[in-house]
């Protein structure tokens, strides 16, 4: 099944809580999208731990997913992924906004995330939401296939509205 054209977004896309029954589709999207995707077990652990796990979905497709942890007045965006068939249609922006709203409603005062310096599209999205770089983790990400060096992580942060 092909996704919608880039000029005509899918209709009836809604946000809902991620379910265990979604995990095969979520992991398939990760595998299509990322060099070092999360495993089904990682997502299962997030669900079991009570993290904010969400999907953007149509009646029969998962368009995007995201995971947020909240605790001690802080929120951490752990992952956001948009299925390749649905990129550049605003779904990453919509998922990030939803996660930030959830963090704010959970009384978090600040939100953090890590991003690969090579992920220019994600960085642009985060900067457009007011994130700023507050640090760097050296050699944080596993090396991509065919590469020797682990990639650093940029640590970004922004305040959340009360």
Secondary structure, DSSP 8 states (H G I E B T S, - for coil): -----TTS--SS-EEEE--GGGHHHHHHHHHHH-TT---HHHHHHHHHHT-EEEEEE-SS-EEEEEEEEEETTEEEEEEEEE-GGGTTSSHHHHHHHHHHHHHHHTT-SEEEEEEETT-HHHHHHHHHTT-EEEEEEEEEE---TT--S-EEEEEEEEE---
